[in-house]
């Protein structure tokens, strides 16, 4: 931080600013409140919020409190960072928990929670949605429990694509690689310890194709 006012900040506020610059430089999107709490070893999210308010009052950052991860550094090289896009986070994807709302009916404004992603992360798409992975069926594809997958809504896919599929009879959604096999479909986990799911083509509804996966920053 070259700003002479930086020296007037408290040590905690200076640490938060340094963390913000490092995180945004490495990830191309801002950290969440909890990311800052863990990254700066702060006792609670309320303490983080208090210090972010002080930094905003002093003109170091700008925030949008209606959107998760919407923190912009002011007066620094971070002005030129990539533009971020609010993406609705619809919940978890796991057996027994269907996607709560059809993705094509959800916007960032109507979703209960959103995340900020760069245009590079969304592949330039504006109609994507996100789900948090619950389980380890895709670990061999480097998608672990707790990761976030970003998907574009679609009702069709090609063999080998990773998709969110609703099994109608079972009333459950799963994240798997998709393969047509005659009159049935094979939903292939990417985990050597798990068996594929075989079902009739009329029992599935593709809800989204995976664009990318994100590993949330944590302790």
Secondary structure by P-SEA (a helix, b strand, c coil): ccccccccccaaaaaaaaaaaaaaaaccccccaaaaaaaaccccaaaaaaaaaaaaaaccccccccccccccccccccccccbbbbbbbcccccccccccccccccccccccbbbbbcccccccccbbbbbbbcccccccccccccbbbbbcccccccccccccccccccccccbbbbbbcccbbbbccccccbbbbbbccccccccbbbccccccccc
